[in-house]
Amino acid sequence: MKKLILLSIGLLLSGALEAQIEKGDVQLGMALRFSRQDFVSNDINLNSYHPSAALFISKRTSVGLMLGYRSTMTSTIANSNRNETIRLSDRVYQLGFYSRYHVPINKKLYLYLQPSLLLGVGKSNQSPTISANLKTVNAYVAPGVSYFLGKQWAVDLSFSGLRYTRISDELAGVKQTNQRTDFNANFNNMDIGISFYIRQ
């Protein structure tokens, strides 16, 4: 515990003249998420990839575009006596925009708040022979932290925060829509990213 506290203090006090955000800087990023949830009768595996590009319109605020790919695999035990498992999957391609508001702790460490809106299309394989077309809307406000490794490279961590999700699927001409709003402060659900900054 003492080592963790000392490391945190070291990061906050570590020096500082290499990486201050300026108006006109461009941020190129890639965020990744790999998560697994285990329940009594099923397991859910989620993988997502989000490349992004943003322009700083001030020292604290950036606006940008984001692409996304998300895949989910759900394994459900259909008959424990026969050891039968049903595997369902969906794949979604996304496009959207986002903004970040940064609060500097020092010139290497920044906290940020990121509102985002992503629209997606894809397919859900509901059985080996049945698939449905998907349309998704994801809107969220996520807190995060950026730590600069040097003048142009930074490591980003963002958390789930407040999210709204709408999923519409169409199967055999029948459409249905599910909506959900939730707040998740679980540190197990994090996006890990790397950013490269093009300086003016």
Buried (B, 14 or more C-beta within 10 A) or exposed (E): EEEEEEEEEEEEEBEBEEBBBEEEBBBBBBBEBEBEEEEEEBBBBBBBBBBBBBBBEEBBBBEBEBBBBBBBBBBBBEEEEEEEBBEBBBBBBBEBBBBBEBEBBBBBBBEBBBBBBBBBEBBBBBEEEEBBEBBBBBBBEBBBBBBBEEEBEBEBBBBBBBBBBBBBBEEEEEEEEEEEEEEBEEEEBBBEBBBEBEEE
